[in-house]
């Protein structure tokens, strides 16, 4: 089954494989992740409502992605998803939420994406998979790299209160998160 995203490409729709069923109600483990700002962030120590969205990797126009990337359900669409969170950031802040994007990408790649896309929120690198393994997040392998499947956690007082998985279409996901936050205040 496929549908079209904002780039008018046909993408395979990811299916819910139950890989995140264990997360709702779980306490977030204490894992410090480096961020593009140069700060280290432990999401479990943050206050307020957190939107932690996990994504495989944001592409770089200077480094073309292999054609088979688009054939992996849920892989393609990280840039439109990041731009969606950027475009809804003011609304999320007004709803009391702080946004973090997390992937296994190295910080230098995330910094390039942050600057190029003018994101305005912190991207964190889980390149050693410590948080992904502690939470038993779903992953997949591509060209020898382990990547986290696209999902979003809403975290309140160190506890996961909502899980969005699978996420599709990625370009519309930030609006979906805003709607949920607005309806659950």
C-alpha positions in Angstrom: 0.0 0.0 0.0 1.4 3.4 -0.9 0.3 7.0 -0.7 1.8 10.4 -1.7 3.6 12.8 0.5 4.2 16.5 -0.1 6.9 15.8 -2.6 4.4 13.8 -4.7 6.5 10.7 -4.5 4.8 7.3 -3.9 6.1 6.0 -0.6 5.4 2.6 1.0 3.2 3.0 4.1 4.7 1.6 7.3 2.6 -0.9 9.2 2.2 -1.1 13.0 4.3 -4.1 13.9 3.7 -3.7 17.7 7.4 -2.7 18.3 6.4 0.3 20.4 3.5 -1.3 22.4 5.7 -1.5 25.5 6.5 2.2 25.7 3.4 3.9 27.0 3.7 4.5 30.8 7.4 3.7 30.8 9.8 5.8 32.8 12.5 7.4 30.6 15.9 6.0 31.4 18.7 8.5 32.3 20.8 8.6 29.1 22.8 11.7 28.2 22.8 12.5 24.4 25.0 15.1 22.7 23.1 17.9 20.9 24.0 20.2 18.0 24.1 23.1 20.4 27.1 21.6 22.1 25.1 20.7 25.2 24.5 17.2 26.5 20.8 16.5 27.2 19.3 13.9 29.4 15.6 13.8 28.5 14.7 12.1 31.8 15.9 15.1 33.7 13.9 17.7 31.6 10.9 19.4 33.1 7.6 20.1 31.3 6.1 18.3 28.3 8.6 16.9 25.8 8.0 15.9 22.2 10.8 13.6 21.4 10.6 12.6 17.7 12.9 9.9 16.4 13.8 9.6 12.8 16.1 7.5 10.6 18.2 10.4 9.1 17.8 13.7 7.5 19.2 13.8 4.0 21.8 16.1 2.6 21.3 17.4 -0.9 25.1 17.2 -1.4 25.0 13.5 -0.7 22.4 11.7 -2.8 20.6 8.8 -1.1 20.6 5.4 -2.7 17.3 4.8 -4.7 16.4 1.8 -2.5 16.0 4.2 0.5 12.5 5.2 -0.8 11.5 1.5 -0.9 11.8 1.1 2.9 8.5 1.8 4.6 8.9 4.8 6.9 12.4 5.7 5.9 12.0 8.5 3.5 10.5 11.8 4.7 12.8 13.0 7.5 13.4 16.4 6.0 9.7 17.2 5.5 9.0 15.9 9.0 11.7 18.1 10.5 10.4 21.1 8.6 6.9 20.3 9.9 8.2 20.5 13.5 10.0 23.7 12.7 6.8 25.2 11.2 4.7 24.1 14.2 7.3 25.0 16.8 5.7 28.2 18.0 2.4 26.4 18.4 4.1 23.5 20.4 5.8 26.0 22.7 2.4 27.7 23.2 1.0 24.3 24.2 3.9 24.0 26.7 6.0 21.5 24.8 9.7 21.4 24.1 10.8 19.6 20.9 13.8 17.3 20.5 14.7 15.4 17.3 16.7 12.2 17.8 18.5 10.0 15.4 21.7 7.9 15.1 23.2 10.4 12.7 26.5 11.9 13.8 26.4 15.5 15.2 28.1 17.0 12.2 25.4 15.7 9.9 22.7 17.0 12.3 24.3 20.3 12.6 24.4 20.7 8.8 20.6 19.9 8.7 19.8 22.3 11.6 21.6 25.1 9.9 20.3 24.4 6.4 16.7 23.9 7.5 16.7 26.6 10.2 15.1 24.2 12.6 15.1 26.2 15.9 15.0 23.1 18.1 17.7 20.7 19.4 18.7 17.6 17.5 20.3 14.9 19.6 22.6 12.1 18.4 22.1 8.6 19.7 24.9 7.3 17.5 25.8 4.6 20.0 22.2 3.5 20.4 22.2 3.8 24.2 18.7 5.4 24.4 17.3 3.3 21.6 18.5 0.1 23.3 17.4 1.2 26.8 13.9 1.8 25.5 14.0 -1.1 23.0 13.1 1.2 20.1 12.5 -0.4 16.7 15.4 -0.1 14.4 16.4 -1.2 10.9 19.7 -1.5 9.0 20.6 0.3 5.8 24.0 0.3 4.2 25.6 -1.0 7.4 24.1 1.6 9.6 21.5 0.9 12.4 18.8 3.5 12.2 15.8 4.2 14.5 12.4 3.8 12.9 10.2 7.0 12.8 8.3 7.4 16.1 7.4 10.2 18.5 7.1 10.1 22.3 5.3 12.6 24.4 7.0 12.7 27.8 5.6 14.2 31.0 7.7 14.2 34.2 10.0 11.6 32.9 7.2 9.2 31.9 6.1 8.4 28.3 2.4 9.3 28.1 1.8 9.0 24.4 3.5 7.1 21.5 3.0 7.8 17.8 4.0 4.8 15.8 4.2 4.3 13.0 4.4 7.8 11.7 2.9 8.5 8.3 2.8 10.7 6.4 5.9 12.3 7.9 5.2 15.8 6.5 1.9 15.9 8.4 3.1 14.5 11.7 3.9 17.7 13.5 0.3 18.9 13.0 -0.9 15.6 14.3 1.2 16.1 17.4 -0.1 19.6 17.9 -3.7 18.4 17.7 -3.0 15.7 20.3 -1.3 18.2 22.6 -4.2 20.6 22.3 -6.7 17.9 23.0 -4.9 16.6 26.0 -4.3 19.7 28.0 
